[in-house]
Amino acid sequence: QATQAPPKPTVTLQPSWTQINIGETVTVRCVIQGGERARWTYEWRGGQKNIHETSSEYRISRLTESDGGEYSCRATRSSSWTEWSVSTTLRVTVHIKPTVTLQPPWPQIYSGETVTVRCEIQGGEGAQWTYEWRPVKLNTPPTSNEYRIITVTKSDSGGYSCRGKRSFSWTKWSDTLTVLSKPKAELRADRTAVPVGGSVTLTCSVNPSSSSSSSSGWKYYWYRYDRYYKLLTLRDAVFLSNGQISVSEGGYYRCRGGRGEHVYYTEDSESVRIDTTVSNRPVVTLYPNWSEIYRGETITVRCEIHGGDTEWDYEWETNSIRKPPNQNEYRIRSASSSNSGNYRCKGRMKSSQHNTTEWSDSVTLTVSDNKPRPVLTVSPSWLSPGASVTLNCEVEHQSAGWSFYWYKAVPDLKTYNYKSSSYELLPDGNGTAQDSYIIHGQTHTAGYVCRAGRGDPEYHTDHSQPKFVWSADVHSAASLTVSPDRVQHFTSDSVSLTCEGNFTEWRVRKFSEDGRLYSDCRRMTGSTCNINTSKSDTGVYWCESGSGEFISAVNITVQNDGNGPILVSPVHPVTEGASVSLSCSLKTQKILSNVFFYHNDKLIQNDTRGELKISAVSKSDEGFYKCQSSGRESAQSWMSVKVTGHSSSPVWLMVGLVCGVSLIIILLLLLYRCRQSK
């Protein structure tokens, strides 16, 4: 029976990596399948040194480069040897890391350039290296350490890396090198227009954020458009440095970069327009030149360029929502707040589009969405029949070209409110230049309004609130009596107003502080109106006959401060020459002493009398009066003085009598002499 041959051993590595770094520990093991229990003696070969090991394992505790190689083993027992195992390769990775370099040594490579990619292994000089490249498409010979790309294309884009091998040792893989697409130059200008007598600096760069221009190898080329783009020379510009020039002529400029022995050019930059500034100075004007414009008004914003007869194209710059068209005049027919903003302009010569003015100073246009309402004042508001009254109309920004319109306010007889449709234009009151209007010989109570207008087409404000001129004693045969007979009253006082005169039907009307006319008194008994006073009862009251005539207006004021004083003053006008007494009273009916009395806000009495007596009233005593006691002040009330016709005084009667007697005596003497002569 034939003897069975021993099994063929296998060599394994622990760890089982085919490539292990220098300094690591590795175990090379000889394994005989099915012969584990037999007592074998082993023989090893491989590596770059002799192995004196007879066991099934060969342990290398600190791997060196010389430990790399092909390892195999065989075993024997009873003088019978197995076959040699198949070799297992142990590759040792050294710490050397190659570098991929470029020739020329630029940090980025762009499409279209010619470049050589080279694998350099520092510290491995003198060794016979073979090289491996990634990606494998390079298809270089195994001993070549460089790859020349004649014309880089997009297909060459990607990461390039390499490693080297000698014997059984491999270097690490190098870092990758990336090929980029073709770059585009970037042109920047420090200003867009050459100032008068100055220059503009242009800067050209290629991918400025990634590397400095000194290491990129770029040289820059400059062009100006003159029917075509022409390369600039030293006669055309001042070359400040590589990548920067100074120009003093307007036009379109562009640049590009180039590098390499066979010059590789970038794409051209975008064109930059540079203007030449002329000395003409534009000015923005507003017409009309008002500080504030109101919604709906017409305004013109105009760009005026002084000096020379040059024709211009215009450009506007504004922060308003609406931008003017490129014309010298922007007419806003119905202004709104969206037109508000700062406006400035500049001009460009039509004959030479690169010649431009500087920007004008900015002009601010303010448009208010609030329609203005003038305020009407009347002076005096209480007057004697036949006196003159002055109306004043005040508008915000009074000097801004306003003309004024004056109206008599006629109430709506149904609602007793005033509507603009019922305003009657006063004589010569249509668009006056003055903001005041005088009515001569006012003989009755009347309401007045005003409004203002300006511009072309004319813009009108709202009408003012009506203001009344109250005239007393228009009808001597009719009157309004008030009980108690005073202007001021406390809250919750019982006040009656009675109409008396030659009319069979009476109504009491009221004009309140908020400017509305109310209808009949709420508690009217016959011709008497009874009021239990509250703050809302403050106003002007008058009698109105059944035929609609206004008679005898009086002012009633209700004191809202329960602890404050009231001024006790007459309701009706005081006749000139008569005596009058004013006092200060509390709700407790107590007449106060140590009272301050004021006439038109001027202190006229301060003593213990507690009463202001005027023995013979004159027109100069007319006006507003108020009193003050213990730091509390009453409301002010108007006291009107009625001027009567001048009657003959006793002195003048005596003079007339003497003159008459003397004249009679003279006549009698003349008559006597005539008789004697006969």
NORQUICOR-V80781 format. One line per field, one symbol per residue. phi: phi as a letter, one per 20 degrees, with the letter a starting at -180 (. if undefined). burial: b if it has 16 or more other ideal C-beta (glycine too) atoms within 10 Angstrom, else e. A space follows every 10 residues. Layout:
phi = ???
burial = ???
This chain:
phi = .feffffefc ecdcfeeecc fgnedcdedd ddfndfefed ddccbpmdbf ddcdefccdd ecfdffffqe dbbbcbblmd defffffded edeeefcfce ddcfeefcdd gnedbdecdd dfndfneeed ccdcffffle ffeedbcddf cfcffefped bbbdcblddc fffffecded ffecfcdccf becffgmdbc edcdbclffe bfffdenedd cdccebmbfd ffcffebeef afobcccccf qecbbbdbbn fegddfffff fdededeeef dececdcfed fbddgnfdbd dcdddeondf ecedcdcbdf fdefffcfcc edfbfbffef qedbbbdcff fbfeecefff ffdedddefe ffcfdeccbf ecbegnfecd dcddcglgee medcccceed fffedlddcf fdfdffglde mffeecbdde mfdbfbdccb bcbanbffdd ffffffcdde delfdfecbc dccfebfebe fmfecdccec qececccddc defendedeg gfcddmdddd cdfbgfefrd dbecffenee clfcdccdfe efeeeceebf fegefgnfdb cdcccdffmf eedldedcdl mdfdbbbefm bdddfcfcff efqecbcbbl ndcefdcede deedffefeg fffffffgff ffffffffff ffffffff
burial = eeeeebeebe bebeeeeeeb eeeeebebbb bbeeeeeeeb ebbbebbeee beeeebebeb eebeeebbbe bbbbbeeeee ebeebeebeb ebbbebebeb ebeeebebbb bebbbebbbe beebeeeebe bbbeeeebeb eeeebebebe ebeeebeeeb bbbbbbebbb beebeebebb eebebbbeee eebbeeeebb ebbbbbbeee eebeebbbeb bbbbeeeeee ebeeebbeee eebbbebeeb bebbbbbebb eeebbbebbe bbebbbbbeb bbebebeeeb eebbbebbbe bbbebeeeee ebebbbebeb eeebeeebeb ebeebbeebb bebbbbbbbe eeebbbbbbb eebebebbee ebebebebeb ebbbeebebe bbbebbeeeb ebebbbbbbe beeeebebee eebeebeebe ebeebebebe ebeebbbbbb bbbbbeeebe bebbebbbbb bbbbbeebbb bbeeebbbbb eebebebbbb bebeebbbbb beeeeebbee beeeeebbbb bebeeebbbb bbbbbeeeeb bbbbbbbbbe eeebbbbbbb bbbbebeeeb ebbbbbbeee ebeebebbbe eeeebeeeeb bbebeebeee bbbebbbbbe eebbbbbbbb bbbeeeeeee eeeeeeeeee eeeeeeeeee eeeeeeee
